[in-house]
Amino acid sequence: MLSHTIEQGVLVITVRRDPGISGRARVSETISDLVHAHRPAPVVVVLDEAAAGPAAVSAVLRAHRMCSHLGILMSIATHSAAARRLLETNTYTDSHRPVIHARTDTAITTALSADTAAA
């Protein structure tokens, strides 16, 4: 369901399919564990086309809130316009809005630039 790599110092977590409501907590926990293990590396979460459902989006937005609280830069990348709309629609207004990209390479480059500027 999830895979991860380090690309140019950025933790890239790929969600391969929507976990459904019953698997949402497990996905959130796994993302959290990865973020904590690779901290303070910036994070890009990639939602594959098959992961464009509401449960995966919810788990990713939960991870984004956690990263915001930890001061870790997190971006989201997905080719799916439907997933980008779900992400925008379900973002909480009391936290930092996630940066959402259509391309993974753009998300990684942006994360590297932002991380370098913050250092």
Buried (B, 14 or more C-beta within 10 A) or exposed (E): BBEBEEEEEBBBBBBBBBBEEEBBBEBBEBBBEBBEEBEEBBBBBBBBEEBBBBBBBBBBBBBBBBBBEBEBBBBBBBBBEEBBEBBEEEBEEEEBEBBBBEEBEEBBBBBBEBBEEEE
